[in-house]
């Protein structure tokens, strides 16, 4: 039997640009058969998605999973809300963090793990202001210059 690697399906690069990432969680997603087939084909996007805690459940909104070509009547709405699977203790922690401290839940990446299960990396994040974004870009630029100078020195 072949050993699998994690297969990255969707990545939310903009989240790291727009938010300070405080903490991350790995969670499963409740999907239908045609949705998982579409995800395995790489037809999913989490760019505009966000998550909320409602009635003791974490639900992701705005995640786009394109309809499966051979799915016919079994296809679901591409933008329907989907339930995320977390431990009760983690959900309680997320409820406290999002209500009291004003943080938000942002999906960072969607991938298929080594066991073949679809997982999502969910981040507890604080929004950046425009001056914070400029500061991060300046730091990254400075680090790039330093790396270039060190490379040329050798």
C-alpha positions as CSV (number, residue, x, y, z in Angstrom):
1,X,0.0,0.0,0.0
2,X,1.3,3.5,-0.9
3,X,1.9,6.0,1.8
4,X,0.0,9.2,1.1
5,X,1.1,12.8,1.7
6,X,-1.2,15.6,2.7
7,X,-2.7,17.1,-0.4
8,X,-3.4,20.9,-0.2
9,X,-6.7,21.7,-1.8
10,X,-7.2,25.4,-1.0
11,X,-5.0,28.0,0.7
12,X,-6.1,31.4,2.1
13,X,-3.0,33.5,1.6
14,X,-4.9,36.7,2.1
15,X,-5.9,35.8,5.7
16,X,-2.3,36.1,6.9
17,X,-2.1,39.5,5.2
18,X,-5.4,40.8,6.7
19,X,-5.2,39.2,10.2
20,X,-2.9,38.6,13.1
21,X,-3.1,34.8,13.7
22,X,-3.5,34.1,17.4
23,X,-4.1,30.3,17.4
24,X,-4.9,27.5,15.0
25,X,-7.1,24.4,15.2
26,X,-7.4,21.4,12.9
27,X,-11.0,20.4,12.3
28,X,-13.0,18.1,10.1
29,X,-15.9,19.1,7.9
30,X,-19.4,17.5,7.4
31,X,-19.6,16.9,3.7
32,X,-21.8,15.0,1.2
33,X,-20.4,12.4,-1.2
34,X,-20.3,14.7,-4.2
35,X,-18.7,17.5,-2.2
36,X,-15.7,15.3,-1.1
37,X,-15.3,14.1,-4.7
38,X,-15.2,17.6,-5.9
39,X,-12.6,18.5,-3.2
40,X,-10.4,15.6,-4.1
41,X,-10.5,17.0,-7.7
42,X,-9.2,20.3,-6.3
43,X,-12.4,22.4,-6.9
44,X,-12.8,24.2,-3.7
45,X,-12.1,27.8,-2.5
46,X,-11.9,29.3,1.0
47,X,-10.9,32.9,0.0
48,X,-14.0,34.6,1.1
49,X,-15.0,32.2,3.9
50,X,-15.3,32.8,7.7
51,X,-16.6,30.7,10.6
52,X,-19.1,31.4,13.4
53,X,-20.1,29.6,16.6
54,X,-23.8,29.1,16.7
55,X,-25.8,26.9,19.1
56,X,-22.7,25.1,20.3
57,X,-21.6,24.3,16.7
58,X,-18.9,25.9,14.5
59,X,-20.2,26.6,11.0
60,X,-18.2,27.8,8.1
61,X,-19.8,30.3,5.6
62,X,-18.7,31.3,2.1
63,X,-16.7,28.2,1.4
64,X,-17.2,27.4,-2.3
65,X,-17.1,23.8,-3.4
66,X,-17.9,23.5,-7.1
67,X,-20.6,21.0,-8.1
68,X,-19.2,17.6,-9.1
69,X,-19.5,16.9,-12.9
70,X,-21.0,13.4,-12.5
71,X,-23.1,14.4,-9.4
72,X,-26.4,15.2,-11.1
73,X,-29.2,15.5,-8.6
74,X,-26.9,14.7,-5.6
75,X,-25.0,18.0,-5.9
76,X,-25.5,20.5,-3.1
77,X,-25.5,24.3,-3.2
78,X,-21.8,25.3,-3.7
79,X,-22.0,28.1,-1.0
80,X,-24.1,26.3,1.7
81,X,-23.0,26.6,5.3
82,X,-21.0,23.5,6.5
83,X,-20.6,22.2,10.0
84,X,-17.0,21.9,11.4
85,X,-16.1,19.1,13.7
86,X,-14.2,20.1,16.9
87,X,-14.0,18.8,20.4
88,X,-16.5,20.2,22.8
89,X,-13.7,21.7,24.9
90,X,-12.3,23.5,21.8
91,X,-15.7,24.8,20.9
92,X,-16.2,26.3,24.4
93,X,-12.8,28.0,24.1
94,X,-13.7,29.4,20.7
95,X,-17.0,30.7,22.1
96,X,-15.2,32.6,24.9
97,X,-12.5,34.0,22.6
98,X,-14.9,35.2,19.9
99,X,-17.4,36.8,22.2
100,X,-15.2,38.4,24.9
101,X,-12.1,39.3,23.1
102,X,-13.6,40.3,19.7
103,X,-11.6,37.9,17.6
104,X,-12.8,36.1,14.5
105,X,-12.5,32.6,13.0
106,X,-10.8,32.4,9.6
107,X,-10.1,29.3,7.6
108,X,-6.4,29.2,6.6
109,X,-6.2,26.1,4.5
110,X,-8.2,23.1,3.3
111,X,-6.4,19.8,2.8
112,X,-6.7,16.0,2.6
113,X,-4.6,14.4,5.3
114,X,-2.6,11.2,5.2
115,X,-5.7,9.0,6.1
116,X,-7.7,10.5,3.2
117,X,-9.9,12.7,5.3
118,X,-10.7,16.3,4.5
119,X,-9.5,18.7,7.1
120,X,-9.5,22.5,7.6
121,X,-7.0,24.6,9.5
122,X,-9.1,27.2,11.4
123,X,-7.4,30.3,12.9
124,X,-8.4,32.5,15.7
125,X,-7.4,35.9,14.3
126,X,-7.4,39.6,15.1
127,X,-8.0,42.1,12.2
128,X,-5.1,44.3,11.1
129,X,-5.4,48.0,10.5
130,X,-3.9,49.6,7.4
131,X,-0.8,50.8,9.2
132,X,-0.2,47.2,10.5
133,X,-0.3,45.9,7.0
134,X,2.2,48.5,5.9
135,X,4.4,47.6,8.8
136,X,4.3,43.8,8.0
137,X,5.2,44.6,4.3
138,X,8.1,46.8,5.4
139,X,9.4,44.0,7.8
140,X,9.2,41.3,5.0
141,X,11.0,43.6,2.6
142,X,13.8,44.3,5.1
143,X,14.2,40.6,5.8
144,X,14.4,39.9,2.1
145,X,17.1,42.6,1.7
146,X,19.1,41.1,4.6
147,X,18.8,37.6,3.1
148,X,20.0,38.9,-0.3
149,X,22.9,40.7,1.3
150,X,23.9,37.5,3.3
151,X,23.6,35.4,0.1
152,X,25.9,37.8,-1.9
153,X,28.4,37.9,1.0
154,X,29.2,34.2,0.7
